[in-house]
Amino acid sequence: MKKWFKAKHYGWGWYPSSWQGWIIMLVWIIAIVFTFRQIDSSSHSASDTLINMAIPFAVLTAALVIICYATGEKPRWRWGGG
């Protein structure tokens, strides 16, 4: 099976390396924007929006990390070497 995400060359994390990975990233971005707009439309202030966005952002990002971990290279801290 081809990896959807490759490990970054510096630091810890992944980047999309296949069309499936790019679709996952696009879906994550759309979900974040849609959630923000939904929350912002019913919020009374910027701080209200920020507070109400924290949990959905954490959940969506945790889901992204789980998908990256399951479909990508093993993550580890890298200093630029292979």
mmCIF file of the N, C-alpha and C atoms, coordinates in Angstrom:
data_MODEL
# 
_entry.id   MODEL 
# 
loop_
_atom_site.group_PDB 
_atom_site.id 
_atom_site.type_symbol 
_atom_site.label_atom_id 
_atom_site.label_alt_id 
_atom_site.label_comp_id 
_atom_site.label_asym_id 
_atom_site.label_entity_id 
_atom_site.label_seq_id 
_atom_site.pdbx_PDB_ins_code 
_atom_site.Cartn_x 
_atom_site.Cartn_y 
_atom_site.Cartn_z 
_atom_site.occupancy 
_atom_site.B_iso_or_equiv 
_atom_site.pdbx_formal_charge 
_atom_site.auth_seq_id 
_atom_site.auth_comp_id 
_atom_site.auth_asym_id 
_atom_site.auth_atom_id 
_atom_site.pdbx_PDB_model_num 
ATOM 1   N N  . MET A 1 1  ? 0.832   -1.184 0.000  1.00 0.00 ? 1  MET A N  1 
ATOM 2   C CA . MET A 1 1  ? 0.000   0.000  0.000  1.00 0.00 ? 1  MET A CA 1 
ATOM 3   C C  . MET A 1 1  ? 0.878   1.250  0.000  1.00 0.00 ? 1  MET A C  1 
ATOM 4   N N  . LYS A 1 2  ? 0.570   2.165  -0.885 1.00 0.00 ? 2  LYS A N  1 
ATOM 5   C CA . LYS A 1 2  ? 1.325   3.413  -0.961 1.00 0.00 ? 2  LYS A CA 1 
ATOM 6   C C  . LYS A 1 2  ? 0.982   4.301  0.231  1.00 0.00 ? 2  LYS A C  1 
ATOM 7   N N  . LYS A 1 3  ? 1.989   4.948  0.780  1.00 0.00 ? 3  LYS A N  1 
ATOM 8   C CA . LYS A 1 3  ? 1.794   5.857  1.907  1.00 0.00 ? 3  LYS A CA 1 
ATOM 9   C C  . LYS A 1 3  ? 1.124   7.141  1.429  1.00 0.00 ? 3  LYS A C  1 
ATOM 10  N N  . TRP A 1 4  ? 0.093   7.577  2.160  1.00 0.00 ? 4  TRP A N  1 
ATOM 11  C CA . TRP A 1 4  ? -0.598  8.814  1.813  1.00 0.00 ? 4  TRP A CA 1 
ATOM 12  C C  . TRP A 1 4  ? 0.159   10.031 2.319  1.00 0.00 ? 4  TRP A C  1 
ATOM 13  N N  . PHE A 1 5  ? 0.951   9.843  3.378  1.00 0.00 ? 5  PHE A N  1 
ATOM 14  C CA . PHE A 1 5  ? 1.705   10.938 3.980  1.00 0.00 ? 5  PHE A CA 1 
ATOM 15  C C  . PHE A 1 5  ? 3.141   10.491 4.212  1.00 0.00 ? 5  PHE A C  1 
ATOM 16  N N  . LYS A 1 6  ? 4.084   11.376 3.918  1.00 0.00 ? 6  LYS A N  1 
ATOM 17  C CA . LYS A 1 6  ? 5.499   11.104 4.181  1.00 0.00 ? 6  LYS A CA 1 
ATOM 18  C C  . LYS A 1 6  ? 5.934   11.918 5.388  1.00 0.00 ? 6  LYS A C  1 
ATOM 19  N N  . ALA A 1 7  ? 6.930   11.413 6.081  1.00 0.00 ? 7  ALA A N  1 
ATOM 20  C CA . ALA A 1 7  ? 7.455   12.122 7.244  1.00 0.00 ? 7  ALA A CA 1 
ATOM 21  C C  . ALA A 1 7  ? 8.218   13.357 6.781  1.00 0.00 ? 7  ALA A C  1 
ATOM 22  N N  . LYS A 1 8  ? 8.099   14.426 7.565  1.00 0.00 ? 8  LYS A N  1 
ATOM 23  C CA . LYS A 1 8  ? 8.826   15.655 7.250  1.00 0.00 ? 8  LYS A CA 1 
ATOM 24  C C  . LYS A 1 8  ? 10.329  15.415 7.378  1.00 0.00 ? 8  LYS A C  1 
ATOM 25  N N  . HIS A 1 9  ? 11.125  16.200 6.656  1.00 0.00 ? 9  HIS A N  1 
ATOM 26  C CA . HIS A 1 9  ? 12.572  16.071 6.719  1.00 0.00 ? 9  HIS A CA 1 
ATOM 27  C C  . HIS A 1 9  ? 13.146  16.743 7.958  1.00 0.00 ? 9  HIS A C  1 
ATOM 28  N N  . TYR A 1 10 ? 12.466  17.759 8.460  1.00 0.00 ? 10 TYR A N  1 
ATOM 29  C CA . TYR A 1 10 ? 12.886  18.478 9.664  1.00 0.00 ? 10 TYR A CA 1 
ATOM 30  C C  . TYR A 1 10 ? 11.737  18.486 10.656 1.00 0.00 ? 10 TYR A C  1 
ATOM 31  N N  . GLY A 1 11 ? 11.985  18.114 11.880 1.00 0.00 ? 11 GLY A N  1 
ATOM 32  C CA . GLY A 1 11 ? 10.948  18.139 12.901 1.00 0.00 ? 11 GLY A CA 1 
ATOM 33  C C  . GLY A 1 11 ? 10.138  16.853 12.916 1.00 0.00 ? 11 GLY A C  1 
ATOM 34  N N  . TRP A 1 12 ? 8.920   16.961 13.450 1.00 0.00 ? 12 TRP A N  1 
ATOM 35  C CA . TRP A 1 12 ? 8.031   15.820 13.592 1.00 0.00 ? 12 TRP A CA 1 
ATOM 36  C C  . TRP A 1 12 ? 6.746   16.120 12.853 1.00 0.00 ? 12 TRP A C  1 
ATOM 37  N N  . GLY A 1 13 ? 6.283   15.210 12.044 1.00 0.00 ? 13 GLY A N  1 
ATOM 38  C CA . GLY A 1 13 ? 5.020   15.403 11.345 1.00 0.00 ? 13 GLY A CA 1 
ATOM 39  C C  . GLY A 1 13 ? 5.058   14.827 9.948  1.00 0.00 ? 13 GLY A C  1 
ATOM 40  N N  . TRP A 1 14 ? 4.017   15.147 9.199  1.00 0.00 ? 14 TRP A N  1 
ATOM 41  C CA . TRP A 1 14 ? 3.856   14.584 7.865  1.00 0.00 ? 14 TRP A CA 1 
ATOM 42  C C  . TRP A 1 14 ? 3.496   15.662 6.856  1.00 0.00 ? 14 TRP A C  1 
ATOM 43  N N  . TYR A 1 15 ? 3.584   15.287 5.591  1.00 0.00 ? 15 TYR A N  1 
ATOM 44  C CA . TYR A 1 15 ? 3.045   16.098 4.503  1.00 0.00 ? 15 TYR A CA 1 
ATOM 45  C C  . TYR A 1 15 ? 2.423   15.130 3.489  1.00 0.00 ? 15 TYR A C  1 
ATOM 46  N N  . PRO A 1 16 ? 1.394   15.583 2.766  1.00 0.00 ? 16 PRO A N  1 
ATOM 47  C CA . PRO A 1 16 ? 0.723   14.694 1.809  1.00 0.00 ? 16 PRO A CA 1 
ATOM 48  C C  . PRO A 1 16 ? 1.666   14.272 0.687  1.00 0.00 ? 16 PRO A C  1 
ATOM 49  N N  . SER A 1 17 ? 1.600   12.993 0.336  1.00 0.00 ? 17 SER A N  1 
ATOM 50  C CA . SER A 1 17 ? 2.463   12.503 -0.742 1.00 0.00 ? 17 SER A CA 1 
ATOM 51  C C  . SER A 1 17 ? 1.687   11.757 -1.825 1.00 0.00 ? 17 SER A C  1 
ATOM 52  N N  . SER A 1 18 ? 0.380   11.742 -1.722 1.00 0.00 ? 18 SER A N  1 
ATOM 53  C CA . SER A 1 18 ? -0.449  11.100 -2.742 1.00 0.00 ? 18 SER A CA 1 
ATOM 54  C C  . SER A 1 18 ? -1.742  11.898 -2.882 1.00 0.00 ? 18 SER A C  1 
ATOM 55  N N  . TRP A 1 19 ? -2.515  11.585 -3.892 1.00 0.00 ? 19 TRP A N  1 
ATOM 56  C CA . TRP A 1 19 ? -3.770  12.297 -4.068 1.00 0.00 ? 19 TRP A CA 1 
ATOM 57  C C  . TRP A 1 19 ? -4.708  12.046 -2.897 1.00 0.00 ? 19 TRP A C  1 
ATOM 58  N N  . GLN A 1 20 ? -4.640  10.844 -2.286 1.00 0.00 ? 20 GLN A N  1 
ATOM 59  C CA . GLN A 1 20 ? -5.488  10.556 -1.137 1.00 0.00 ? 20 GLN A CA 1 
ATOM 60  C C  . GLN A 1 20 ? -5.124  11.464 0.041  1.00 0.00 ? 20 GLN A C  1 
ATOM 61  N N  . GLY A 1 21 ? -3.833  11.682 0.240  1.00 0.00 ? 21 GLY A N  1 
ATOM 62  C CA . GLY A 1 21 ? -3.382  12.566 1.303  1.00 0.00 ? 21 GLY A CA 1 
ATOM 63  C C  . GLY A 1 21 ? -3.842  13.991 1.084  1.00 0.00 ? 21 GLY A C  1 
ATOM 64  N N  . TRP A 1 22 ? -3.771  14.446 -0.170 1.00 0.00 ? 22 TRP A N  1 
ATOM 65  C CA . TRP A 1 22 ? -4.230  15.802 -0.482 1.00 0.00 ? 22 TRP A CA 1 
ATOM 66  C C  . TRP A 1 22 ? -5.737  15.939 -0.277 1.00 0.00 ? 22 TRP A C  1 
ATOM 67  N N  . ILE A 1 23 ? -6.501  14.902 -0.598 1.00 0.00 ? 23 ILE A N  1 
ATOM 68  C CA . ILE A 1 23 ? -7.951  14.932 -0.369 1.00 0.00 ? 23 ILE A CA 1 
ATOM 69  C C  . ILE A 1 23 ? -8.242  15.020 1.128  1.00 0.00 ? 23 ILE A C  1 
ATOM 70  N N  . ILE A 1 24 ? -7.514  14.249 1.931  1.00 0.00 ? 24 ILE A N  1 
ATOM 71  C CA . ILE A 1 24 ? -7.694  14.297 3.389  1.00 0.00 ? 24 ILE A CA 1 
ATOM 72  C C  . ILE A 1 24 ? -7.404  15.709 3.896  1.00 0.00 ? 24 ILE A C  1 
ATOM 73  N N  . MET A 1 25 ? -6.325  16.326 3.418  1.00 0.00 ? 25 MET A N  1 
ATOM 74  C CA . MET A 1 25 ? -5.990  17.683 3.851  1.00 0.00 ? 25 MET A CA 1 
ATOM 75  C C  . MET A 1 25 ? -7.077  18.678 3.425  1.00 0.00 ? 25 MET A C  1 
ATOM 76  N N  . LEU A 1 26 ? -7.581  18.532 2.211  1.00 0.00 ? 26 LEU A N  1 
ATOM 77  C CA . LEU A 1 26 ? -8.640  19.412 1.722  1.00 0.00 ? 26 LEU A CA 1 
ATOM 78  C C  . LEU A 1 26 ? -9.908  19.257 2.561  1.00 0.00 ? 26 LEU A C  1 
ATOM 79  N N  . VAL A 1 27 ? -10.273 18.027 2.873  1.00 0.00 ? 27 VAL A N  1 
ATOM 80  C CA . VAL A 1 27 ? -11.449 17.777 3.708  1.00 0.00 ? 27 VAL A CA 1 
ATOM 81  C C  . VAL A 1 27 ? -11.260 18.383 5.096  1.00 0.00 ? 27 VAL A C  1 
ATOM 82  N N  . TRP A 1 28 ? -10.057 18.256 5.666  1.00 0.00 ? 28 TRP A N  1 
ATOM 83  C CA . TRP A 1 28 ? -9.778  18.842 6.988  1.00 0.00 ? 28 TRP A CA 1 
ATOM 84  C C  . TRP A 1 28 ? -9.929  20.370 6.946  1.00 0.00 ? 28 TRP A C  1 
ATOM 85  N N  . ILE A 1 29 ? -9.367  20.995 5.919  1.00 0.00 ? 29 ILE A N  1 
ATOM 86  C CA . ILE A 1 29 ? -9.466  22.456 5.797  1.00 0.00 ? 29 ILE A CA 1 
ATOM 87  C C  . ILE A 1 29 ? -10.925 22.883 5.634  1.00 0.00 ? 29 ILE A C  1 
ATOM 88  N N  . ILE A 1 30 ? -11.671 22.193 4.790  1.00 0.00 ? 30 ILE A N  1 
ATOM 89  C CA . ILE A 1 30 ? -13.090 22.524 4.596  1.00 0.00 ? 30 ILE A CA 1 
ATOM 90  C C  . ILE A 1 30 ? -13.866 22.342 5.899  1.00 0.00 ? 30 ILE A C  1 
ATOM 91  N N  . ALA A 1 31 ? -13.580 21.269 6.632  1.00 0.00 ? 31 ALA A N  1 
ATOM 92  C CA . ALA A 1 31 ? -14.264 21.030 7.906  1.00 0.00 ? 31 ALA A CA 1 
ATOM 93  C C  . ALA A 1 31 ? -13.957 22.128 8.919  1.00 0.00 ? 31 ALA A C  1 
ATOM 94  N N  . ILE A 1 32 ? -12.691 22.573 8.975  1.00 0.00 ? 32 ILE A N  1 
ATOM 95  C CA . ILE A 1 32 ? -12.315 23.655 9.892  1.00 0.00 ? 32 ILE A CA 1 
ATOM 96  C C  . ILE A 1 32 ? -13.041 24.947 9.507  1.00 0.00 ? 32 ILE A C  1 
ATOM 97  N N  . VAL A 1 33 ? -13.028 25.293 8.229  1.00 0.00 ? 33 VAL A N  1 
ATOM 98  C CA . VAL A 1 33 ? -13.674 26.531 7.774  1.00 0.00 ? 33 VAL A CA 1 
ATOM 99  C C  . VAL A 1 33 ? -15.182 26.461 8.011  1.00 0.00 ? 33 VAL A C  1 
ATOM 100 N N  . PHE A 1 34 ? -15.818 25.343 7.656  1.00 0.00 ? 34 PHE A N  1 
ATOM 101 C CA . PHE A 1 34 ? -17.255 25.189 7.848  1.00 0.00 ? 34 PHE A CA 1 
ATOM 102 C C  . PHE A 1 34 ? -17.619 25.297 9.327  1.00 0.00 ? 34 PHE A C  1 
ATOM 103 N N  . THR A 1 35 ? -16.871 24.618 10.170 1.00 0.00 ? 35 THR A N  1 
ATOM 104 C CA . THR A 1 35 ? -17.128 24.659 11.618 1.00 0.00 ? 35 THR A CA 1 
ATOM 105 C C  . THR A 1 35 ? -16.960 26.074 12.153 1.00 0.00 ? 35 THR A C  1 
ATOM 106 N N  . PHE A 1 36 ? -15.900 26.751 11.723 1.00 0.00 ? 36 PHE A N  1 
ATOM 107 C CA . PHE A 1 36 ? -15.674 28.130 12.167 1.00 0.00 ? 36 PHE A CA 1 
ATOM 108 C C  . PHE A 1 36 ? -16.843 29.025 11.767 1.00 0.00 ? 36 PHE A C  1 
ATOM 109 N N  . ARG A 1 37 ? -17.281 28.911 10.528 1.00 0.00 ? 37 ARG A N  1 
ATOM 110 C CA . ARG A 1 37 ? -18.379 29.760 10.050 1.00 0.00 ? 37 ARG A CA 1 
ATOM 111 C C  . ARG A 1 37 ? -19.667 29.482 10.810 1.00 0.00 ? 37 ARG A C  1 
ATOM 112 N N  . GLN A 1 38 ? -19.931 28.205 11.098 1.00 0.00 ? 38 GLN A N  1 
ATOM 113 C CA . GLN A 1 38 ? -21.126 27.852 11.870 1.00 0.00 ? 38 GLN A CA 1 
ATOM 114 C C  . GLN A 1 38 ? -21.059 28.453 13.276 1.00 0.00 ? 38 GLN A C  1 
ATOM 115 N N  . ILE A 1 39 ? -19.929 28.312 13.924 1.00 0.00 ? 39 ILE A N  1 
ATOM 116 C CA . ILE A 1 39 ? -19.765 28.828 15.282 1.00 0.00 ? 39 ILE A CA 1 
ATOM 117 C C  . ILE A 1 39 ? -19.788 30.348 15.281 1.00 0.00 ? 39 ILE A C  1 
ATOM 118 N N  . ASP A 1 40 ? -19.110 30.948 14.319 1.00 0.00 ? 40 ASP A N  1 
ATOM 119 C CA . ASP A 1 40 ? -19.029 32.414 14.268 1.00 0.00 ? 40 ASP A CA 1 
ATOM 120 C C  . ASP A 1 40 ? -20.384 33.057 14.002 1.00 0.00 ? 40 ASP A C  1 
ATOM 121 N N  . SER A 1 41 ? -21.226 32.391 13.242 1.00 0.00 ? 41 SER A N  1 
ATOM 122 C CA . SER A 1 41 ? -22.533 32.971 12.918 1.00 0.00 ? 41 SER A CA 1 
ATOM 123 C C  . SER A 1 41 ? -23.441 33.093 14.137 1.00 0.00 ? 41 SER A C  1 
ATOM 124 N N  . SER A 1 42 ? -23.197 32.269 15.151 1.00 0.00 ? 42 SER A N  1 
ATOM 125 C CA . SER A 1 42 ? -24.040 32.331 16.346 1.00 0.00 ? 42 SER A CA 1 
ATOM 126 C C  . SER A 1 42 ? -23.306 32.904 17.560 1.00 0.00 ? 42 SER A C  1 
ATOM 127 N N  . SER A 1 43 ? -22.073 33.338 17.382 1.00 0.00 ? 43 SER A N  1 
ATOM 128 C CA . SER A 1 43 ? -21.293 33.886 18.489 1.00 0.00 ? 43 SER A CA 1 
ATOM 129 C C  . SER A 1 43 ? -21.563 35.375 18.633 1.00 0.00 ? 43 SER A C  1 
ATOM 130 N N  . HIS A 1 44 ? -21.340 35.873 19.843 1.00 0.00 ? 44 HIS A N  1 
ATOM 131 C CA . HIS A 1 44 ? -21.578 37.281 20.135 1.00 0.00 ? 44 HIS A CA 1 
ATOM 132 C C  . HIS A 1 44 ? -20.298 38.106 20.156 1.00 0.00 ? 44 HIS A C  1 
ATOM 133 N N  . SER A 1 45 ? -19.145 37.437 20.202 1.00 0.00 ? 45 SER A N  1 
ATOM 134 C CA . SER A 1 45 ? -17.875 38.165 20.225 1.00 0.00 ? 45 SER A CA 1 
ATOM 135 C C  . SER A 1 45 ? -16.768 37.264 19.694 1.00 0.00 ? 45 SER A C  1 
ATOM 136 N N  . ALA A 1 46 ? -15.625 37.873 19.446 1.00 0.00 ? 46 ALA A N  1 
ATOM 137 C CA . ALA A 1 46 ? -14.470 37.102 18.953 1.00 0.00 ? 46 ALA A CA 1 
ATOM 138 C C  . ALA A 1 46 ? -14.016 36.085 19.990 1.00 0.00 ? 46 ALA A C  1 
ATOM 139 N N  . SER A 1 47 ? -14.027 36.466 21.262 1.00 0.00 ? 47 SER A N  1 
ATOM 140 C CA . SER A 1 47 ? -13.600 35.525 22.300 1.00 0.00 ? 47 SER A CA 1 
ATOM 141 C C  . SER A 1 47 ? -14.589 34.362 22.417 1.00 0.00 ? 47 SER A C  1 
ATOM 142 N N  . ASP A 1 48 ? -15.865 34.620 22.202 1.00 0.00 ? 48 ASP A N  1 
ATOM 143 C CA . ASP A 1 48 ? -16.872 33.563 22.207 1.00 0.00 ? 48 ASP A CA 1 
ATOM 144 C C  . ASP A 1 48 ? -16.596 32.572 21.079 1.00 0.00 ? 48 ASP A C  1 
ATOM 145 N N  . THR A 1 49 ? -16.282 33.094 19.900 1.00 0.00 ? 49 THR A N  1 
ATOM 146 C CA . THR A 1 49 ? -15.948 32.238 18.763 1.00 0.00 ? 49 THR A CA 1 
ATOM 147 C C  . THR A 1 49 ? -14.711 31.392 19.064 1.00 0.00 ? 49 THR A C  1 
ATOM 148 N N  . LEU A 1 50 ? -13.678 32.031 19.599 1.00 0.00 ? 50 LEU A N  1 
ATOM 149 C CA . LEU A 1 50 ? -12.435 31.325 19.899 1.00 0.00 ? 50 LEU A CA 1 
ATOM 150 C C  . LEU A 1 50 ? -12.651 30.209 20.918 1.00 0.00 ? 50 LEU A C  1 
ATOM 151 N N  . ILE A 1 51 ? -13.380 30.510 21.978 1.00 0.00 ? 51 ILE A N  1 
ATOM 152 C CA . ILE A 1 51 ? -13.634 29.509 23.016 1.00 0.00 ? 51 ILE A CA 1 
ATOM 153 C C  . ILE A 1 51 ? -14.435 28.335 22.452 1.00 0.00 ? 51 ILE A C  1 
ATOM 154 N N  . ASN A 1 52 ? -15.472 28.642 21.663 1.00 0.00 ? 52 ASN A N  1 
ATOM 155 C CA . ASN A 1 52 ? -16.320 27.584 21.113 1.00 0.00 ? 52 ASN A CA 1 
ATOM 156 C C  . ASN A 1 52 ? -15.660 26.806 19.980 1.00 0.00 ? 52 ASN A C  1 
ATOM 157 N N  . MET A 1 53 ? -14.611 27.336 19.404 1.00 0.00 ? 53 MET A N  1 
ATOM 158 C CA . MET A 1 53 ? -13.897 26.662 18.312 1.00 0.00 ? 53 MET A CA 1 
ATOM 159 C C  . MET A 1 53 ? -12.821 25.718 18.836 1.00 0.00 ? 53 MET A C  1 
ATOM 160 N N  . ALA A 1 54 ? -12.398 25.865 20.067 1.00 0.00 ? 54 ALA A N  1 
ATOM 161 C CA . ALA A 1 54 ? -11.267 25.099 20.598 1.00 0.00 ? 54 ALA A CA 1 
ATOM 162 C C  . ALA A 1 54 ? -11.492 23.591 20.544 1.00 0.00 ? 54 ALA A C  1 
ATOM 163 N N  . ILE A 1 55 ? -12.621 23.118 21.027 1.00 0.00 ? 55 ILE A N  1 
ATOM 164 C CA . ILE A 1 55 ? -12.861 21.668 21.063 1.00 0.00 ? 55 ILE A CA 1 
ATOM 165 C C  . ILE A 1 55 ? -13.047 21.090 19.663 1.00 0.00 ? 55 ILE A C  1 
ATOM 166 N N  . PRO A 1 56 ? -13.875 21.691 18.796 1.00 0.00 ? 56 PRO A N  1 
ATOM 167 C CA . PRO A 1 56 ? -13.967 21.131 17.430 1.00 0.00 ? 56 PRO A CA 1 
ATOM 168 C C  . PRO A 1 56 ? -12.623 21.123 16.703 1.00 0.00 ? 56 PRO A C  1 
ATOM 169 N N  . PHE A 1 57 ? -11.820 22.180 16.888 1.00 0.00 ? 57 PHE A N  1 
ATOM 170 C CA . PHE A 1 57 ? -10.505 22.215 16.251 1.00 0.00 ? 57 PHE A CA 1 
ATOM 171 C C  . PHE A 1 57 ? -9.629  21.071 16.765 1.00 0.00 ? 57 PHE A C  1 
ATOM 172 N N  . ALA A 1 58 ? -9.641  20.850 18.076 1.00 0.00 ? 58 ALA A N  1 
ATOM 173 C CA . ALA A 1 58 ? -8.833  19.769 18.658 1.00 0.00 ? 58 ALA A CA 1 
ATOM 174 C C  . ALA A 1 58 ? -9.296  18.404 18.152 1.00 0.00 ? 58 ALA A C  1 
ATOM 175 N N  . VAL A 1 59 ? -10.596 18.199 18.061 1.00 0.00 ? 59 VAL A N  1 
ATOM 176 C CA . VAL A 1 59 ? -11.136 16.912 17.604 1.00 0.00 ? 59 VAL A CA 1 
ATOM 177 C C  . VAL A 1 59 ? -10.794 16.678 16.131 1.00 0.00 ? 59 VAL A C  1 
ATOM 178 N N  . LEU A 1 60 ? -11.008 17.683 15.292 1.00 0.00 ? 60 LEU A N  1 
ATOM 179 C CA . LEU A 1 60 ? -10.695 17.532 13.863 1.00 0.00 ? 60 LEU A CA 1 
ATOM 180 C C  . LEU A 1 60 ? -9.199  17.318 13.641 1.00 0.00 ? 60 LEU A C  1 
ATOM 181 N N  . THR A 1 61 ? -8.369  18.020 14.392 1.00 0.00 ? 61 THR A N  1 
ATOM 182 C CA . THR A 1 61 ? -6.921  17.864 14.250 1.00 0.00 ? 61 THR A CA 1 
ATOM 183 C C  . THR A 1 61 ? -6.466  16.507 14.770 1.00 0.00 ? 61 THR A C  1 
ATOM 184 N N  . ALA A 1 62 ? -7.056  16.028 15.863 1.00 0.00 ? 62 ALA A N  1 
ATOM 185 C CA . ALA A 1 62 ? -6.731  14.687 16.368 1.00 0.00 ? 62 ALA A CA 1 
ATOM 186 C C  . ALA A 1 62 ? -7.099  13.628 15.328 1.00 0.00 ? 62 ALA A C  1 
ATOM 187 N N  . ALA A 1 63 ? -8.247  13.801 14.672 1.00 0.00 ? 63 ALA A N  1 
ATOM 188 C CA . ALA A 1 63 ? -8.639  12.864 13.617 1.00 0.00 ? 63 ALA A CA 1 
ATOM 189 C C  . ALA A 1 63 ? -7.631  12.883 12.468 1.00 0.00 ? 63 ALA A C  1 
ATOM 190 N N  . LEU A 1 64 ? -7.166  14.080 12.102 1.00 0.00 ? 64 LEU A N  1 
ATOM 191 C CA . LEU A 1 64 ? -6.155  14.194 11.042 1.00 0.00 ? 64 LEU A CA 1 
ATOM 192 C C  . LEU A 1 64 ? -4.863  13.487 11.436 1.00 0.00 ? 64 LEU A C  1 
ATOM 193 N N  . VAL A 1 65 ? -4.417  13.665 12.667 1.00 0.00 ? 65 VAL A N  1 
ATOM 194 C CA . VAL A 1 65 ? -3.190  13.017 13.137 1.00 0.00 ? 65 VAL A CA 1 
ATOM 195 C C  . VAL A 1 65 ? -3.349  11.494 13.125 1.00 0.00 ? 65 VAL A C  1 
ATOM 196 N N  . ILE A 1 66 ? -4.508  11.006 13.545 1.00 0.00 ? 66 ILE A N  1 
ATOM 197 C CA . ILE A 1 66 ? -4.757  9.552  13.539 1.00 0.00 ? 66 ILE A CA 1 
ATOM 198 C C  . ILE A 1 66 ? -4.702  9.014  12.109 1.00 0.00 ? 66 ILE A C  1 
ATOM 199 N N  . ILE A 1 67 ? -5.312  9.731  11.170 1.00 0.00 ? 67 ILE A N  1 
ATOM 200 C CA . ILE A 1 67 ? -5.284  9.308  9.760  1.00 0.00 ? 67 ILE A CA 1 
ATOM 201 C C  . ILE A 1 67 ? -3.851  9.329  9.236  1.00 0.00 ? 67 ILE A C  1 
ATOM 202 N N  . CYS A 1 68 ? -3.106  10.392 9.545  1.00 0.00 ? 68 CYS A N  1 
ATOM 203 C CA . CYS A 1 68 ? -1.705  10.475 9.105  1.00 0.00 ? 68 CYS A CA 1 
ATOM 204 C C  . CYS A 1 68 ? -0.887  9.336  9.685  1.00 0.00 ? 68 CYS A C  1 
ATOM 205 N N  . TYR A 1 69 ? -1.105  9.030  10.950 1.00 0.00 ? 69 TYR A N  1 
ATOM 206 C CA . TYR A 1 69 ? -0.359  7.959  11.607 1.00 0.00 ? 69 TYR A CA 1 
ATOM 207 C C  . TYR A 1 69 ? -0.678  6.596  10.975 1.00 0.00 ? 69 TYR A C  1 
ATOM 208 N N  . ALA A 1 70 ? -1.959  6.394  10.651 1.00 0.00 ? 70 ALA A N  1 
ATOM 209 C CA . ALA A 1 70 ? -2.383  5.109  10.085 1.00 0.00 ? 70 ALA A CA 1 
ATOM 210 C C  . ALA A 1 70 ? -1.965  4.929  8.634  1.00 0.00 ? 70 ALA A C  1 
ATOM 211 N N  . THR A 1 71 ? -1.870  6.022  7.873  1.00 0.00 ? 71 THR A N  1 
ATOM 212 C CA . THR A 1 71 ? -1.620  5.899  6.433  1.00 0.00 ? 71 THR A CA 1 
ATOM 213 C C  . THR A 1 71 ? -0.271  6.474  6.003  1.00 0.00 ? 71 THR A C  1 
ATOM 214 N N  . GLY A 1 72 ? 0.529   6.910  6.959  1.00 0.00 ? 72 GLY A N  1 
ATOM 215 C CA . GLY A 1 72 ? 1.800   7.527  6.608  1.00 0.00 ? 72 GLY A CA 1 
ATOM 216 C C  . GLY A 1 72 ? 3.003   6.799  7.178  1.00 0.00 ? 72 GLY A C  1 
ATOM 217 N N  . GLU A 1 73 ? 4.165   7.378  6.926  1.00 0.00 ? 73 GLU A N  1 
ATOM 218 C CA . GLU A 1 73 ? 5.396   6.832  7.473  1.00 0.00 ? 73 GLU A CA 1 
ATOM 219 C C  . GLU A 1 73 ? 5.422   6.997  8.985  1.00 0.00 ? 73 GLU A C  1 
ATOM 220 N N  . LYS A 1 74 ? 6.244   6.198  9.637  1.00 0.00 ? 74 LYS A N  1 
ATOM 221 C CA . LYS A 1 74 ? 6.356   6.281  11.085 1.00 0.00 ? 74 LYS A CA 1 
ATOM 222 C C  . LYS A 1 74 ? 6.940   7.646  11.472 1.00 0.00 ? 74 LYS A C  1 
ATOM 223 N N  . PRO A 1 75 ? 6.263   8.366  12.377 1.00 0.00 ? 75 PRO A N  1 
ATOM 224 C CA . PRO A 1 75 ? 6.782   9.685  12.757 1.00 0.00 ? 75 PRO A CA 1 
ATOM 225 C C  . PRO A 1 75 ? 7.924   9.562  13.757 1.00 0.00 ? 75 PRO A C  1 
ATOM 226 N N  . ARG A 1 76 ? 8.874   10.438 13.617 1.00 0.00 ? 76 ARG A N  1 
ATOM 227 C CA . ARG A 1 76 ? 9.968   10.578 14.580 1.00 0.00 ? 76 ARG A CA 1 
ATOM 228 C C  . ARG A 1 76 ? 10.626  11.914 14.322 1.00 0.00 ? 76 ARG A C  1 
ATOM 229 N N  . TRP A 1 77 ? 11.340  12.405 15.310 1.00 0.00 ? 77 TRP A N  1 
ATOM 230 C CA . TRP A 1 77 ? 12.019  13.676 15.147 1.00 0.00 ? 77 TRP A CA 1 
ATOM 231 C C  . TRP A 1 77 ? 13.136  13.521 14.131 1.00 0.00 ? 77 TRP A C  1 
ATOM 232 N N  . ARG A 1 78 ? 13.209  14.405 13.173 1.00 0.00 ? 78 ARG A N  1 
ATOM 233 C CA . ARG A 1 78 ? 14.224  14.338 12.127 1.00 0.00 ? 78 ARG A CA 1 
ATOM 234 C C  . ARG A 1 78 ? 14.979  15.652 12.050 1.00 0.00 ? 78 ARG A C  1 
ATOM 235 N N  . TRP A 1 79 ? 16.252  15.544 11.733 1.00 0.00 ? 79 TRP A N  1 
ATOM 236 C CA . TRP A 1 79 ? 17.119  16.724 11.634 1.00 0.00 ? 79 TRP A CA 1 
ATOM 237 C C  . TRP A 1 79 ? 17.546  17.002 10.201 1.00 0.00 ? 79 TRP A C  1 
ATOM 238 N N  . GLY A 1 80 ? 16.854  16.436 9.236  1.00 0.00 ? 80 GLY A N  1 
ATOM 239 C CA . GLY A 1 80 ? 17.155  16.709 7.843  1.00 0.00 ? 80 GLY A CA 1 
ATOM 240 C C  . GLY A 1 80 ? 17.779  15.526 7.122  1.00 0.00 ? 80 GLY A C  1 
ATOM 241 N N  . GLY A 1 81 ? 18.140  14.508 7.848  1.00 0.00 ? 81 GLY A N  1 
ATOM 242 C CA . GLY A 1 81 ? 18.699  13.314 7.213  1.00 0.00 ? 81 GLY A CA 1 
ATOM 243 C C  . GLY A 1 81 ? 17.583  12.440 6.669  1.00 0.00 ? 81 GLY A C  1 
ATOM 244 N N  . GLY A 1 82 ? 17.919  11.406 5.964  1.00 0.00 ? 82 GLY A N  1 
ATOM 245 C CA . GLY A 1 82 ? 16.934  10.511 5.395  1.00 0.00 ? 82 GLY A CA 1 
ATOM 246 C C  . GLY A 1 82 ? 16.209  9.755  6.367  1.00 0.00 ? 82 GLY A C  1 
# 
